[in-house]
Amino acid sequence: MNKADKILADKVIANHLLLERFSAGEKKRVLEILREMQKELKAKLLTGLTDFSRARMLKVLNQCTAIINEYYSGIQTKLDLTGLAKTEMDATQKVLVSIGIDASVPATSVLKSMISDTLLQGAPLKDWWAKQSDDLAFKFASQVRQGVAQSETLQEIITRIVGSQKKGIAGIMEISWRNASTLVHDSIMQIANNARMEVYKANDDINKGYRHLSTLDSRSCLNCAARDGAEWDIDYKPVKGSFQFQNPPIHANCRCLLLPVLKSYRELGLDVDEMKTGTRASDLGQVPADTSFDAFLKRHDDDYLDELLGPGRANLYRSGKITLRDLVSGDGRVLTLEQLKKAA
């Protein structure tokens, strides 16, 4: 990673932290919407389940399903993903300009197409929200039916739904809140990463490929840790590492970034030497910018390795029988311990 790449990485990471703050605010807004939904569902049960006849229960469940679908459809309209993408494109252009690159921003048509075609782990964002809506409706109906079948009181049935801190019962709504929170975060990060990618592609005259950057700490999963430093050319073919190209997020709550690999001064036709490599952040403090996750792990003790990799994988890693990248297949599947032992 040369000096220009390092400056670019620092600025993109700084903007990424702002995105995390923005994501936290959006998650809060969505949770407020879901709390309003919970109040409405609770009220519907209190007024509609006074008679536990089958016909009455089915009517109430249909009404509750309609409420759930309406609220989840409304959530999608509250997230200004187009505005987010435009803001991220402008921010990425400013980052490139700040390091002396005359960068351009993709046309509006590219922005609109990017939003409509955005996939999160292979599925459109609207399908993810629809799935969460369907899952909650199914679990809601199941809990109500089970409560009625067991002749529970109305309050006991409601507790199945909303939970009880006093009794230590979570309730199914808590799961829906966590799932919605994760989806908001990942939607924002996917749109932001895609927006940056469009700016990189629009300036491919100074960009010769892409580099995966993972967070150097124990919270990184094996897949992300192994991908750190992987590079692809402008046509997404592997240059460093054998992983298939994938623009983060790689998984739920992923913190990885994709950065452009800028052409050197001489590749741009300038007879100028490159500046010295800078540093990058880690849970050990600042380390050289070209520090790989492998080199980073070698600076930690056995307990750290055992926690991150698991004792069996850590033993193979320490003995030199496998490298970090051996832990994950080219398509991102984490290999089992038995598979690793056979290959070692």
TAWO-V862884 format. One record per residue. RES is the residue in one letter. PSI is psi in whole degrees, -180 to 180 (* if undefined). D_CENTER is the distance of its C-alpha to the mean C-alpha in Angstrom with 2 decimals. Layout:
((RES	PSI	D_CENTER) (RES	PSI	D_CENTER))
//
This chain:
((M	114	24.52) (N	178	27.30) (K	-42	27.83) (A	-43	26.59) (D	-40	23.30) (K	-45	23.04) (I	-43	23.82) (L	-46	21.28) (A	-44	18.55) (D	-44	19.72) (K	-38	19.69) (V	-41	16.25) (I	-42	14.90) (A	-42	17.13) (N	-33	15.78) (H	-37	12.15) (L	-36	13.56) (L	-37	15.12) (L	-37	11.94) (E	-40	10.83) (R	-42	14.30) (F	-42	14.11) (S	-41	11.05) (A	-40	13.22) (G	-41	16.09) (E	-38	14.57) (K	-39	13.49) (K	-42	17.08) (R	-43	18.53) (V	-40	16.92) (L	-34	18.12) (E	-39	21.50) (I	-43	21.65) (L	-32	20.97) (R	-38	23.64) (E	-39	26.02) (M	-42	25.37) (Q	-41	26.14) (K	-43	29.37) (E	-40	30.41) (L	-42	29.81) (K	-43	31.75) (A	-38	34.54) (K	-39	34.74) (L	-41	35.24) (L	-36	37.82) (T	-22	39.85) (G	-20	39.32) (L	27	39.68) (T	-25	43.12) (D	117	44.55) (F	29	42.82) (S	154	44.39) (R	-46	42.32) (A	-42	42.73) (R	-41	41.74) (M	-44	38.61) (L	-38	37.45) (K	-44	38.04) (V	-42	36.01) (L	-39	33.09) (N	-40	33.17) (Q	-39	33.21) (C	-38	30.27) (T	-41	28.23) (A	-40	29.13) (I	-46	28.00) (I	-46	24.56) (N	-40	24.14) (E	-44	25.41) (Y	-43	23.06) (Y	-34	19.89) (S	-36	21.24) (G	-33	21.90) (I	-42	18.40) (Q	-33	17.29) (T	-18	20.21) (K	-20	19.33) (L	112	16.14) (D	76	17.60) (L	-30	15.05) (T	-44	18.04) (G	-39	19.05) (L	-47	15.66) (A	-43	15.75) (K	-44	19.39) (T	-41	18.86) (E	-37	16.27) (M	-46	18.71) (D	-41	21.56) (A	-40	19.93) (T	-39	19.20) (Q	-44	22.80) (K	-36	24.16) (V	-45	22.52) (L	-41	24.22) (V	-36	27.43) (S	-20	27.45) (I	20	27.87) (G	18	30.65) (I	128	29.07) (D	81	30.37) (A	152	27.09) (S	163	26.88) (V	139	24.40) (P	156	23.90) (A	160	26.12) (T	-35	25.28) (S	-35	25.53) (V	-41	22.66) (L	-48	20.48) (K	-42	21.53) (S	-39	21.06) (M	-43	17.51) (I	-46	16.59) (S	-28	18.55) (D	3	17.23) (T	130	13.45) (L	143	11.88) (L	111	8.59) (Q	43	9.23) (G	-3	12.80) (A	146	13.58) (P	149	14.26) (L	-40	12.49) (K	-32	15.94) (D	-34	16.21) (W	-43	13.23) (W	-39	15.03) (A	-39	18.29) (K	-43	17.29) (Q	-39	16.43) (S	-46	19.74) (D	-41	21.64) (D	-45	20.40) (L	-43	21.48) (A	-41	24.73) (F	-48	25.52) (K	-38	24.99) (F	-51	26.88) (A	-39	29.78) (S	-43	29.88) (Q	-40	30.22) (V	-47	32.89) (R	-42	34.83) (Q	-41	34.74) (G	-42	35.98) (V	-43	38.74) (A	-32	39.75) (Q	12	40.16) (S	39	42.17) (E	158	39.86) (T	165	40.55) (L	-40	38.59) (Q	-36	37.08) (E	-38	36.00) (I	-42	34.25) (I	-37	32.49) (T	-35	31.42) (R	-33	29.78) (I	-54	27.59) (V	-13	26.99) (G	179	27.73) (S	115	30.08) (Q	-38	29.44) (K	-40	33.15) (K	-4	33.13) (G	29	29.77) (I	127	28.49) (A	-47	24.84) (G	152	25.30) (I	-23	23.01) (M	-31	21.81) (E	-38	20.00) (I	-41	17.79) (S	-36	17.19) (W	-45	16.29) (R	-43	13.62) (N	-42	12.17) (A	-40	12.49) (S	-45	10.98) (T	-41	7.66) (L	-38	8.05) (V	-49	9.14) (H	-50	6.41) (D	-33	3.83) (S	-45	7.31) (I	-46	8.26) (M	-37	5.97) (Q	-46	6.84) (I	-44	10.30) (A	-45	10.71) (N	-39	10.04) (N	-39	12.26) (A	-44	14.73) (R	-41	15.14) (M	-39	15.65) (E	-36	18.37) (V	-42	20.09) (Y	-44	20.14) (K	-33	21.67) (A	-16	24.11) (N	41	25.37) (D	-4	25.69) (D	-20	29.22) (I	4	27.97) (N	127	24.91) (K	3	25.58) (G	-161	22.18) (Y	148	18.64) (R	135	17.43) (H	132	14.25) (L	118	13.81) (S	161	12.33) (T	127	13.02) (L	80	16.47) (D	177	16.55) (S	-8	16.86) (R	-15	13.41) (S	136	12.05) (C	169	12.18) (L	-40	14.97) (N	-48	13.16) (C	-40	11.46) (A	-43	14.80) (A	-30	16.81) (R	-18	15.11) (D	126	15.80) (G	-7	18.50) (A	142	18.42) (E	151	19.92) (W	154	20.74) (D	-175	23.54) (I	-18	23.53) (D	13	23.82) (Y	21	20.72) (K	139	23.11) (P	134	22.47) (V	-42	24.46) (K	111	23.33) (G	172	22.07) (S	15	22.06) (F	145	18.46) (Q	145	17.83) (F	135	16.07) (Q	127	12.41) (N	124	10.51) (P	159	6.94) (P	141	4.12) (I	-29	6.53) (H	178	5.50) (A	135	4.47) (N	27	3.87) (C	142	3.81) (R	13	6.39) (C	162	8.10) (L	156	10.17) (L	128	12.66) (L	152	16.12) (P	149	19.42) (V	104	22.28) (L	146	25.10) (K	148	28.60) (S	168	31.11) (Y	-43	34.02) (R	-33	36.36) (E	-24	34.12) (L	3	34.35) (G	15	38.12) (L	131	38.59) (D	70	40.80) (V	136	38.77) (D	148	37.52) (E	149	33.86) (M	160	33.14) (K	152	32.32) (T	143	28.82) (G	-147	27.14) (T	169	24.89) (R	160	21.27) (A	152	19.99) (S	176	19.59) (D	6	20.52) (L	3	23.97) (G	-162	24.20) (Q	132	24.57) (V	161	25.01) (P	141	26.08) (A	-28	23.48) (D	15	24.19) (T	123	23.60) (S	165	21.84) (F	-33	19.85) (D	-50	23.05) (A	-36	25.24) (F	-44	23.08) (L	-34	23.40) (K	-13	27.12) (R	2	27.56) (H	164	26.50) (D	177	28.72) (D	-37	28.81) (D	-41	27.27) (Y	-46	24.07) (L	-43	23.96) (D	-39	24.83) (E	-41	22.02) (L	-47	19.29) (L	-23	20.81) (G	143	23.05) (P	-45	26.85) (G	-49	27.75) (R	-39	25.29) (A	-39	26.10) (N	-44	29.79) (L	-39	29.42) (Y	-46	27.43) (R	-35	30.05) (S	-4	32.89) (G	9	31.63) (K	-25	31.48) (I	157	27.83) (T	173	25.45) (L	-40	21.79) (R	-19	21.05) (D	-17	23.39) (L	-19	21.00) (V	138	18.74) (S	168	20.15) (G	-28	19.74) (D	11	17.55) (G	9	15.07) (R	127	16.93) (V	123	17.67) (L	147	21.47) (T	165	23.54) (L	-39	26.07) (E	-40	28.90) (Q	-40	27.58) (L	-42	27.28) (K	-39	30.82) (K	-35	32.29) (A	-23	30.83) (A	*	31.81))
//
